[in-house]
Amino acid sequence: MLTKGDSKFIIKVSPKSIERRIAMKANQEHIQNFIKSKGWTVSKFASELGLSRGSTSLVIHGKRNPGGKFIGAFTKRFPDEDIKEYFFA
């Protein structure tokens, strides 16, 4: 969004607009193996991330790209995991 002030244009960028420009992909197989190794269901994994089962399932099965909320929740909940193994641009 551009706003005019004192003859200068100021660009305001929201985190959501940045998030939408970075199209990350999920390594579906790696995430599915991770869930399996924990003995979890998709519902349990979603619960661990604090996200809905529906949106988590869409990411895991490649129907939706993971957004900042998904990736952020994953890295916060599993800080010892190498994020590059699970997500790529």
N, CA, C and O atoms as CSV, one atom per row, in Angstrom:
chain,resi,resn,atom,element,x,y,z
A,1,MET,N,N,0.847,-1.175,0.000
A,1,MET,CA,C,0.000,0.000,0.000
A,1,MET,C,C,0.888,1.232,0.000
A,1,MET,O,O,1.851,1.306,0.762
A,2,LEU,N,N,0.578,2.171,-0.825
A,2,LEU,CA,C,1.328,3.411,-0.885
A,2,LEU,C,C,0.530,4.513,-0.214
A,2,LEU,O,O,-0.677,4.642,-0.418
A,3,THR,N,N,1.220,5.299,0.585
A,3,THR,CA,C,0.590,6.466,1.183
A,3,THR,C,C,1.462,7.666,0.885
A,3,THR,O,O,2.684,7.552,0.791
A,4,LYS,N,N,0.831,8.811,0.738
A,4,LYS,CA,C,1.585,10.019,0.408
A,4,LYS,C,C,1.720,10.852,1.673
A,4,LYS,O,O,0.740,11.103,2.375
A,5,GLY,N,N,2.937,11.271,1.952
A,5,GLY,CA,C,3.174,12.112,3.119
A,5,GLY,C,C,4.398,12.965,2.894
A,5,GLY,O,O,5.459,12.439,2.560
A,6,ASP,N,N,4.282,14.262,3.067
A,6,ASP,CA,C,5.394,15.199,2.881
A,6,ASP,C,C,6.099,15.016,1.543
A,6,ASP,O,O,7.329,15.002,1.502
A,7,SER,N,N,5.373,14.879,0.471
A,7,SER,CA,C,5.924,14.741,-0.874
A,7,SER,C,C,6.725,13.464,-1.082
A,7,SER,O,O,7.389,13.323,-2.108
A,8,LYS,N,N,6.681,12.545,-0.149
A,8,LYS,CA,C,7.394,11.276,-0.295
A,8,LYS,C,C,6.376,10.148,-0.276
A,8,LYS,O,O,5.340,10.233,0.383
A,9,PHE,N,N,6.687,9.104,-1.002
A,9,PHE,CA,C,5.846,7.928,-0.955
A,9,PHE,C,C,6.459,6.943,0.024
A,9,PHE,O,O,7.656,6.659,-0.030
A,10,ILE,N,N,5.647,6.435,0.900
A,10,ILE,CA,C,6.097,5.464,1.886
A,10,ILE,C,C,5.444,4.137,1.555
A,10,ILE,O,O,4.229,4.069,1.374
A,11,ILE,N,N,6.239,3.085,1.474
A,11,ILE,CA,C,5.708,1.762,1.176
A,11,ILE,C,C,5.510,1.017,2.486
A,11,ILE,O,O,6.442,0.859,3.275
A,12,LYS,N,N,4.307,0.573,2.700
A,12,LYS,CA,C,4.001,-0.217,3.895
A,12,LYS,C,C,3.764,-1.650,3.453
A,12,LYS,O,O,2.955,-1.903,2.560
A,13,VAL,N,N,4.460,-2.578,4.066
A,13,VAL,CA,C,4.346,-3.988,3.715
A,13,VAL,C,C,3.914,-4.762,4.949
A,13,VAL,O,O,4.504,-4.634,6.022
A,14,SER,N,N,2.890,-5.555,4.780
A,14,SER,CA,C,2.436,-6.376,5.902
A,14,SER,C,C,3.097,-7.754,5.819
A,14,SER,O,O,3.463,-8.193,4.728
A,15,PRO,N,N,3.256,-8.444,6.960
A,15,PRO,CA,C,3.836,-9.793,6.934
A,15,PRO,C,C,3.081,-10.746,6.019
A,15,PRO,O,O,3.692,-11.615,5.398
A,16,LYS,N,N,1.763,-10.600,5.926
A,16,LYS,CA,C,0.991,-11.497,5.070
A,16,LYS,C,C,1.349,-11.308,3.598
A,16,LYS,O,O,1.393,-12.280,2.844
A,17,SER,N,N,1.604,-10.073,3.184
A,17,SER,CA,C,1.947,-9.855,1.777
A,17,SER,C,C,3.305,-10.450,1.456
A,17,SER,O,O,3.516,-10.937,0.345
A,18,ILE,N,N,4.219,-10.421,2.397
A,18,ILE,CA,C,5.525,-11.049,2.190
A,18,ILE,C,C,5.356,-12.558,2.150
A,18,ILE,O,O,5.926,-13.221,1.283
A,19,GLU,N,N,4.590,-13.100,3.064
A,19,GLU,CA,C,4.352,-14.546,3.139
A,19,GLU,C,C,3.820,-15.082,1.821
A,19,GLU,O,O,4.212,-16.167,1.391
A,20,ARG,N,N,2.947,-14.351,1.184
A,20,ARG,CA,C,2.334,-14.819,-0.061
A,20,ARG,C,C,3.315,-14.816,-1.224
A,20,ARG,O,O,3.112,-15.539,-2.200
A,21,ARG,N,N,4.351,-14.035,-1.140
A,21,ARG,CA,C,5.315,-13.950,-2.237
A,21,ARG,C,C,6.366,-15.042,-2.164
A,21,ARG,O,O,7.032,-15.319,-3.162
A,22,ILE,N,N,6.528,-15.657,-1.031
A,22,ILE,CA,C,7.503,-16.731,-0.880
A,22,ILE,C,C,6.739,-18.045,-0.951
A,22,ILE,O,O,6.125,-18.467,0.028
A,23,ALA,N,N,6.779,-18.682,-2.099
A,23,ALA,CA,C,6.033,-19.922,-2.295
A,23,ALA,C,C,6.904,-21.105,-1.894
A,23,ALA,O,O,7.730,-21.577,-2.675
A,24,MET,N,N,6.711,-21.571,-0.683
A,24,MET,CA,C,7.447,-22.728,-0.199
A,24,MET,C,C,6.651,-23.985,-0.536
A,24,MET,O,O,5.423,-23.956,-0.621
A,25,LYS,N,N,7.349,-25.052,-0.721
A,25,LYS,CA,C,6.736,-26.358,-0.960
A,25,LYS,C,C,7.084,-27.258,0.214
A,25,LYS,O,O,8.112,-27.081,0.867
A,26,ALA,N,N,6.224,-28.213,0.467
A,26,ALA,CA,C,6.478,-29.187,1.527
A,26,ALA,C,C,7.052,-30.456,0.920
A,26,ALA,O,O,6.620,-30.894,-0.147
A,27,ASN,N,N,8.020,-31.040,1.598
A,27,ASN,CA,C,8.527,-32.355,1.221
A,27,ASN,C,C,7.540,-33.352,1.831
A,27,ASN,O,O,7.711,-33.810,2.961
A,28,GLN,N,N,6.513,-33.672,1.058
A,28,GLN,CA,C,5.401,-34.484,1.559
A,28,GLN,C,C,5.864,-35.818,2.127
A,28,GLN,O,O,5.441,-36.219,3.211
A,29,GLU,N,N,6.719,-36.490,1.403
A,29,GLU,CA,C,7.181,-37.806,1.843
A,29,GLU,C,C,7.929,-37.714,3.176
A,29,GLU,O,O,7.746,-38.554,4.057
A,30,HIS,N,N,8.757,-36.703,3.312
A,30,HIS,CA,C,9.537,-36.546,4.543
A,30,HIS,C,C,8.616,-36.235,5.729
A,30,HIS,O,O,8.798,-36.771,6.822
A,31,ILE,N,N,7.637,-35.374,5.502
A,31,ILE,CA,C,6.693,-35.044,6.576
A,31,ILE,C,C,5.866,-36.271,6.951
A,31,ILE,O,O,5.654,-36.542,8.133
A,32,GLN,N,N,5.401,-37.010,5.950
A,32,GLN,CA,C,4.610,-38.212,6.231
A,32,GLN,C,C,5.436,-39.244,7.002
A,32,GLN,O,O,4.925,-39.888,7.919
A,33,ASN,N,N,6.708,-39.402,6.633
A,33,ASN,CA,C,7.582,-40.335,7.361
A,33,ASN,C,C,7.824,-39.863,8.786
A,33,ASN,O,O,7.905,-40.679,9.704
A,34,PHE,N,N,7.939,-38.560,8.979
A,34,PHE,CA,C,8.122,-37.989,10.312
A,34,PHE,C,C,6.914,-38.312,11.193
A,34,PHE,O,O,7.063,-38.750,12.333
A,35,ILE,N,N,5.726,-38.092,10.650
A,35,ILE,CA,C,4.493,-38.365,11.392
A,35,ILE,C,C,4.415,-39.848,11.742
A,35,ILE,O,O,4.077,-40.214,12.868
A,36,LYS,N,N,4.730,-40.692,10.770
A,36,LYS,CA,C,4.708,-42.144,10.973
A,36,LYS,C,C,5.708,-42.568,12.051
A,36,LYS,O,O,5.405,-43.423,12.884
A,37,SER,N,N,6.896,-41.967,12.028
A,37,SER,CA,C,7.938,-42.324,13.000
A,37,SER,C,C,7.527,-41.986,14.426
A,37,SER,O,O,7.985,-42.620,15.377
A,38,LYS,N,N,6.667,-40.990,14.573
A,38,LYS,CA,C,6.156,-40.612,15.896
A,38,LYS,C,C,4.962,-41.473,16.310
A,38,LYS,O,O,4.547,-41.458,17.469
A,39,GLY,N,N,4.410,-42.230,15.340
A,39,GLY,CA,C,3.220,-43.030,15.620
A,39,GLY,C,C,1.966,-42.177,15.716
A,39,GLY,O,O,1.006,-42.548,16.390
A,40,TRP,N,N,1.975,-41.035,15.041
A,40,TRP,CA,C,0.871,-40.093,15.103
A,40,TRP,C,C,-0.044,-40.212,13.889
A,40,TRP,O,O,0.333,-40.741,12.843
A,41,THR,N,N,-1.238,-39.710,14.063
A,41,THR,CA,C,-2.169,-39.508,12.952
A,41,THR,C,C,-1.997,-38.062,12.467
A,41,THR,O,O,-1.311,-37.266,13.108
A,42,VAL,N,N,-2.610,-37.736,11.357
A,42,VAL,CA,C,-2.584,-36.357,10.875
A,42,VAL,C,C,-3.241,-35.448,11.909
A,42,VAL,O,O,-2.788,-34.325,12.129
A,43,SER,N,N,-4.305,-35.931,12.541
A,43,SER,CA,C,-4.992,-35.139,13.570
A,43,SER,C,C,-4.072,-34.821,14.739
A,43,SER,O,O,-4.058,-33.691,15.229
A,44,LYS,N,N,-3.307,-35.804,15.189
A,44,LYS,CA,C,-2.374,-35.599,16.301
A,44,LYS,C,C,-1.270,-34.625,15.894
A,44,LYS,O,O,-0.902,-33.745,16.673
A,45,PHE,N,N,-0.743,-34.776,14.682
A,45,PHE,CA,C,0.291,-33.878,14.182
A,45,PHE,C,C,-0.244,-32.441,14.131
A,45,PHE,O,O,0.425,-31.510,14.578
A,46,ALA,N,N,-1.437,-32.272,13.592
A,46,ALA,CA,C,-2.061,-30.948,13.517
A,46,ALA,C,C,-2.230,-30.357,14.914
A,46,ALA,O,O,-1.986,-29.170,15.130
A,47,SER,N,N,-2.644,-31.183,15.845
A,47,SER,CA,C,-2.813,-30.740,17.230
A,47,SER,C,C,-1.482,-30.288,17.828
A,47,SER,O,O,-1.422,-29.283,18.537
A,48,GLU,N,N,-0.429,-31.028,17.542
A,48,GLU,CA,C,0.908,-30.669,18.023
A,48,GLU,C,C,1.352,-29.317,17.464
A,48,GLU,O,O,2.049,-28.560,18.139
A,49,LEU,N,N,0.947,-29.020,16.236
A,49,LEU,CA,C,1.301,-27.752,15.601
A,49,LEU,C,C,0.363,-26.622,16.020
A,49,LEU,O,O,0.685,-25.447,15.845
A,50,GLY,N,N,-0.788,-26.977,16.568
A,50,GLY,CA,C,-1.775,-25.965,16.931
A,50,GLY,C,C,-2.542,-25.461,15.724
A,50,GLY,O,O,-3.021,-24.328,15.706
A,51,LEU,N,N,-2.654,-26.322,14.704
A,51,LEU,CA,C,-3.350,-25.970,13.471
A,51,LEU,C,C,-4.535,-26.899,13.247
A,51,LEU,O,O,-4.660,-27.927,13.913
A,52,SER,N,N,-5.390,-26.539,12.322
A,52,SER,CA,C,-6.545,-27.391,12.040
A,52,SER,C,C,-6.104,-28.647,11.298
A,52,SER,O,O,-5.109,-28.644,10.573
A,53,ARG,N,N,-6.863,-29.713,11.496
A,53,ARG,CA,C,-6.572,-30.972,10.823
A,53,ARG,C,C,-6.714,-30.814,9.315
A,53,ARG,O,O,-5.917,-31.356,8.549
A,54,GLY,N,N,-7.737,-30.067,8.894
A,54,GLY,CA,C,-8.013,-29.890,7.472
A,54,GLY,C,C,-6.877,-29.195,6.735
A,54,GLY,O,O,-6.422,-29.680,5.699
A,55,SER,N,N,-6.421,-28.071,7.255
A,55,SER,CA,C,-5.351,-27.335,6.570
A,55,SER,C,C,-4.036,-28.102,6.625
A,55,SER,O,O,-3.251,-28.061,5.677
A,56,THR,N,N,-3.794,-28.799,7.728
A,56,THR,CA,C,-2.577,-29.609,7.856
A,56,THR,C,C,-2.592,-30.744,6.840
A,56,THR,O,O,-1.580,-31.022,6.197
A,57,SER,N,N,-3.724,-31.388,6.699
A,57,SER,CA,C,-3.862,-32.488,5.749
A,57,SER,C,C,-3.621,-32.014,4.316
A,57,SER,O,O,-2.969,-32.702,3.530
A,58,LEU,N,N,-4.147,-30.840,3.981
A,58,LEU,CA,C,-3.950,-30.301,2.627
A,58,LEU,C,C,-2.469,-30.087,2.323
A,58,LEU,O,O,-2.019,-30.364,1.212
A,59,VAL,N,N,-1.714,-29.597,3.298
A,59,VAL,CA,C,-0.270,-29.390,3.108
A,59,VAL,C,C,0.442,-30.724,2.968
A,59,VAL,O,O,1.262,-30.903,2.067
A,60,ILE,N,N,0.135,-31.657,3.851
A,60,ILE,CA,C,0.807,-32.958,3.862
A,60,ILE,C,C,0.573,-33.727,2.564
A,60,ILE,O,O,1.453,-34.455,2.103
A,61,HIS,N,N,-0.601,-33.566,1.982
A,61,HIS,CA,C,-0.942,-34.302,0.766
A,61,HIS,C,C,-0.737,-33.487,-0.513
A,61,HIS,O,O,-1.182,-33.896,-1.586
A,62,GLY,N,N,-0.059,-32.324,-0.403
A,62,GLY,CA,C,0.317,-31.557,-1.572
A,62,GLY,C,C,-0.800,-30.781,-2.238
A,62,GLY,O,O,-0.648,-30.341,-3.378
A,63,LYS,N,N,-1.906,-30.605,-1.560
A,63,LYS,CA,C,-3.034,-29.857,-2.131
A,63,LYS,C,C,-2.904,-28.360,-1.877
A,63,LYS,O,O,-3.567,-27.552,-2.528
A,64,ARG,N,N,-2.044,-27.998,-0.923
A,64,ARG,CA,C,-1.817,-26.594,-0.571
A,64,ARG,C,C,-0.361,-26.442,-0.168
A,64,ARG,O,O,0.220,-27.332,0.453
A,65,ASN,N,N,0.224,-25.303,-0.527
A,65,ASN,CA,C,1.581,-25.010,-0.080
A,65,ASN,C,C,1.554,-24.569,1.376
A,65,ASN,O,O,0.596,-23.933,1.815
A,66,PRO,N,N,2.592,-24.900,2.121
A,66,PRO,CA,C,2.623,-24.452,3.516
A,66,PRO,C,C,2.874,-22.949,3.572
A,66,PRO,O,O,3.750,-22.432,2.878
A,67,GLY,N,N,2.120,-22.267,4.383
A,67,GLY,CA,C,2.320,-20.832,4.559
A,67,GLY,C,C,3.221,-20.574,5.759
A,67,GLY,O,O,3.740,-21.499,6.384
A,68,GLY,N,N,3.390,-19.312,6.057
A,68,GLY,CA,C,4.225,-18.919,7.190
A,68,GLY,C,C,3.723,-19.472,8.504
A,68,GLY,O,O,4.516,-19.818,9.381
A,69,LYS,N,N,2.405,-19.557,8.649
A,69,LYS,CA,C,1.829,-20.072,9.885
A,69,LYS,C,C,2.204,-21.543,10.083
A,69,LYS,O,O,2.579,-21.945,11.185
A,70,PHE,N,N,2.105,-22.339,9.026
A,70,PHE,CA,C,2.428,-23.766,9.106
A,70,PHE,C,C,3.916,-23.960,9.389
A,70,PHE,O,O,4.289,-24.704,10.296
A,71,ILE,N,N,4.761,-23.289,8.613
A,71,ILE,CA,C,6.210,-23.441,8.769
A,71,ILE,C,C,6.657,-22.920,10.135
A,71,ILE,O,O,7.497,-23.531,10.795
A,72,GLY,N,N,6.092,-21.794,10.550
A,72,GLY,CA,C,6.416,-21.244,11.867
A,72,GLY,C,C,6.030,-22.180,12.998
A,72,GLY,O,O,6.791,-22.367,13.948
A,73,ALA,N,N,4.842,-22.768,12.895
A,73,ALA,CA,C,4.382,-23.704,13.924
A,73,ALA,C,C,5.283,-24.936,13.966
A,73,ALA,O,O,5.602,-25.446,15.040
A,74,PHE,N,N,5.689,-25.407,12.791
A,74,PHE,CA,C,6.553,-26.588,12.716
A,74,PHE,C,C,7.907,-26.311,13.366
A,74,PHE,O,O,8.386,-27.103,14.177
A,75,THR,N,N,8.521,-25.184,13.006
A,75,THR,CA,C,9.851,-24.882,13.546
A,75,THR,C,C,9.807,-24.582,15.042
A,75,THR,O,O,10.758,-24.877,15.766
A,76,LYS,N,N,8.717,-24.003,15.498
A,76,LYS,CA,C,8.580,-23.730,16.934
A,76,LYS,C,C,8.406,-25.025,17.721
A,76,LYS,O,O,9.011,-25.198,18.779
A,77,ARG,N,N,7.581,-25.933,17.207
A,77,ARG,CA,C,7.291,-27.184,17.910
A,77,ARG,C,C,8.437,-28.185,17.800
A,77,ARG,O,O,8.664,-28.968,18.721
A,78,PHE,N,N,9.154,-28.165,16.689
A,78,PHE,CA,C,10.240,-29.124,16.452
A,78,PHE,C,C,11.541,-28.383,16.119
A,78,PHE,O,O,12.031,-28.470,14.993
A,79,PRO,N,N,12.099,-27.658,17.088
A,79,PRO,CA,C,13.277,-26.818,16.815
A,79,PRO,C,C,14.534,-27.600,16.433
A,79,PRO,O,O,15.444,-27.037,15.824
A,80,ASP,N,N,14.599,-28.873,16.776
A,80,ASP,CA,C,15.787,-29.674,16.466
A,80,ASP,C,C,15.758,-30.276,15.065
A,80,ASP,O,O,16.753,-30.844,14.616
A,81,GLU,N,N,14.641,-30.158,14.381
A,81,GLU,CA,C,14.530,-30.693,13.022
A,81,GLU,C,C,15.128,-29.706,12.023
A,81,GLU,O,O,14.994,-28.493,12.185
A,82,ASP,N,N,15.783,-30.226,11.000
A,82,ASP,CA,C,16.365,-29.394,9.947
A,82,ASP,C,C,15.258,-28.990,8.979
A,82,ASP,O,O,14.759,-29.818,8.219
A,83,ILE,N,N,14.885,-27.738,9.010
A,83,ILE,CA,C,13.758,-27.248,8.209
A,83,ILE,C,C,13.968,-27.507,6.708
A,83,ILE,O,O,13.001,-27.691,5.968
A,84,LYS,N,N,15.218,-27.519,6.267
A,84,LYS,CA,C,15.509,-27.742,4.838
A,84,LYS,C,C,15.124,-29.149,4.392
A,84,LYS,O,O,14.972,-29.400,3.196
A,85,GLU,N,N,14.967,-30.059,5.334
A,85,GLU,CA,C,14.541,-31.423,5.005
A,85,GLU,C,C,13.041,-31.480,4.724
A,85,GLU,O,O,12.565,-32.387,4.041
A,86,TYR,N,N,12.302,-30.505,5.255
A,86,TYR,CA,C,10.843,-30.540,5.200
A,86,TYR,C,C,10.232,-29.540,4.219
A,86,TYR,O,O,9.139,-29.770,3.701
A,87,PHE,N,N,10.934,-28.422,3.959
A,87,PHE,CA,C,10.388,-27.354,3.126
A,87,PHE,C,C,11.459,-26.839,2.171
A,87,PHE,O,O,12.638,-26.782,2.518
A,88,PHE,N,N,11.038,-26.465,0.968
A,88,PHE,CA,C,11.962,-25.918,-0.023
A,88,PHE,C,C,11.229,-24.901,-0.896
A,88,PHE,O,O,10.001,-24.900,-0.978
A,89,ALA,N,N,12.006,-24.043,-1.543
A,89,ALA,CA,C,11.397,-23.001,-2.394
A,89,ALA,C,C,11.287,-23.476,-3.823
A,89,ALA,O,O,10.802,-22.740,-4.682
